Structures are given as structure tokens and as C-alpha cells.
Amino acid sequence: MTVEKSSAEIVEADRFSGIAMVALGEEVIHKRRDGPDSADQNNHVDGRFRVGSLAKQFTAVASMQMIEAEKLRPRADSDQSGS
């Protein structure tokens, strides 16, 4: 199944509205927009997104992964130097 066919099926089942991009290394091999981004505006593949607090979840996961890999050491007092 191709990326195009797979994404079309998800959209037709009304399970996705947004932008999908697939890259292989530096090359973008699939870029598509589907559905509205709000009640009055269509998605655009080169549009801007208002992600709000969504980025906090990614930061939390990345921080925990770095702590587990011992690349980041949490401190009780953030005013202390990192020694």
C-alpha cells in the first residue's frame, strides 16, 4: 500500500484532518493536506500551526529520555550550578 492510498483511506474514514509529510533523509517524498484546520479555514501544506502547550509534552519526554541515558541530571534547586 502506498503512502498516498493509506492517507486517503484515513481521511475518507474521517479519522484525520491536517498535514502529513514523509521524508527519506533530506528528501520529502510525500506532502499532503486534508480537511480544515478550523471551522472556517482549510489546511495548507506550508501553513503555520498554533501548537500552544503541545510542545511541553515533547519536552517532557525528551527530558526523561536524557535523564535515563544519564545525559541530563535533574536538580531540586534550579538556581544551583550544574556541577
C-alpha positions in Angstrom: 0.0 0.0 0.0 1.4 3.4 -0.9 1.6 6.4 1.4 -1.0 8.3 -0.7 -3.5 5.4 -0.6 -3.0 4.9 3.1 -3.5 8.5 3.9 -6.5 8.8 1.6 -8.2 5.9 3.4 -7.7 7.5 6.8 -9.1 10.8 5.6 -12.1 9.1 4.0 -12.8 7.3 7.3 -12.9 10.8 8.9 -10.1 9.9 11.2 -7.6 12.7 10.1 -7.6 16.3 9.3 -4.2 18.0 9.0 -0.9 17.9 7.3 1.2 14.7 6.7 4.8 14.7 5.5 7.1 11.8 4.9 10.8 12.3 4.4 13.6 9.9 3.5 16.7 11.5 4.7 16.7 15.1 3.4 14.2 14.3 0.6 10.5 14.9 1.1 8.7 12.0 -0.6 5.1 12.8 0.4 3.4 16.0 1.5 -0.3 16.3 1.7 -3.0 18.4 3.4 -6.5 17.2 4.2 -9.6 18.8 5.8 -10.0 22.1 7.7 -7.6 23.4 10.4 -10.6 25.1 12.0 -14.3 25.5 11.1 -13.6 28.4 8.7 -10.1 27.7 7.2 -8.5 25.0 5.1 -5.2 23.4 5.8 -2.2 24.5 3.7 1.0 22.4 3.4 3.2 25.4 4.1 0.9 26.9 6.7 1.8 27.8 10.3 0.4 25.9 13.3 -0.7 27.2 16.7 0.7 24.3 18.9 0.2 26.1 22.2 1.1 23.8 25.1 1.5 20.7 22.9 5.3 21.2 22.8 5.5 20.7 26.6 4.7 17.0 26.1 7.6 16.6 23.7 10.0 18.5 26.0 8.9 16.3 28.9 9.6 13.0 27.0 12.9 14.2 25.6 14.0 15.3 29.1 13.1 11.9 30.6 14.9 10.1 27.9 18.0 12.2 28.5 17.8 11.6 32.3 17.5 7.8 31.6 20.5 8.0 29.3 22.4 9.9 32.1 22.9 12.9 29.7 20.8 15.2 32.0 20.8 15.3 35.7 17.7 16.7 37.4 18.2 19.1 40.3 15.9 20.1 43.1 17.1 23.7 43.0 17.3 25.1 39.5 19.5 28.0 40.8 22.4 25.7 41.6 25.2 25.4 39.1 25.4 22.2 37.0 28.3 20.5 38.7 
